[in-house]
Amino acid sequence: MAKVADLEAAEKEKMREKVQKIINHGINCFVNRQLIYNFPEELFADAGILAIEHADFDGIERLGLVTGEEIASTFDNPESVKLGHCKLIEEIMIGEDKLIHFSGVAMGQACTIVLRGASPHVLDEAERSLHDALCVLSQTVNDSRVLLGGGWPEMVMAKAVDELAKKTPGKRSHAIEAFTRALLAIPTTIADNTGLDSAELIAQL
């Protein structure tokens, strides 16, 4: 029993030393990717440091980018570690889930989009749609040149073809009018897929 107690005391002392090295960084929040045991958590609490365990691997990398921190794997040299900063850390509830919310981040604005839905299928569709929108936005930011779309080129062509149909005698005009209707189907389909009133949009175009 004495040997077991000695081993436990030695292990606690190692933990205390490691926690002290982290405290020496002058932080008030410690985010760890792994489990933080009860004893180290008590030491952090006594030092007035918020300890967050089991942080998401991808999430902590994004958190580092927006708070200006660098992820540290050792704590022997506090002067070489770059700390992150934010104005407020709070626990919030979204539905039945608890989340840690960081606001007032140091490196500009960032946000987290929370998707909620009635089924995994709905959530998958929402995630794909959001991903497509963000891809379009990122490409627009990278290259500001814009090619007019949304059915506008087809409307211009349909107008020219329709004018040609009016000038064309005989049955050939019906074939040209059919091509006009085919061109008009493109902006109509785009409007319907985006939830707009296609009839009103075509009239405006």
ABEGO torsion letter per residue (X at the ends): XAAAAAAAAAAAAAAAAAAAAAAAAGBABBBBABBBBAAAAAAAAAAGBBBBBGBBAAAAAAAAAAAGBBBBABAABAAABBBBBBABBBBBBBEABBBBBBBGBABEBBBBBBBBBABAAAAAAAAAAAAAAAAAAAAAAABABBBBBGGAAAAAAAAAAAAAAAABBEAAAAAAAAAAAAAAAAAAAAAAAAGBBAAAAAAAX
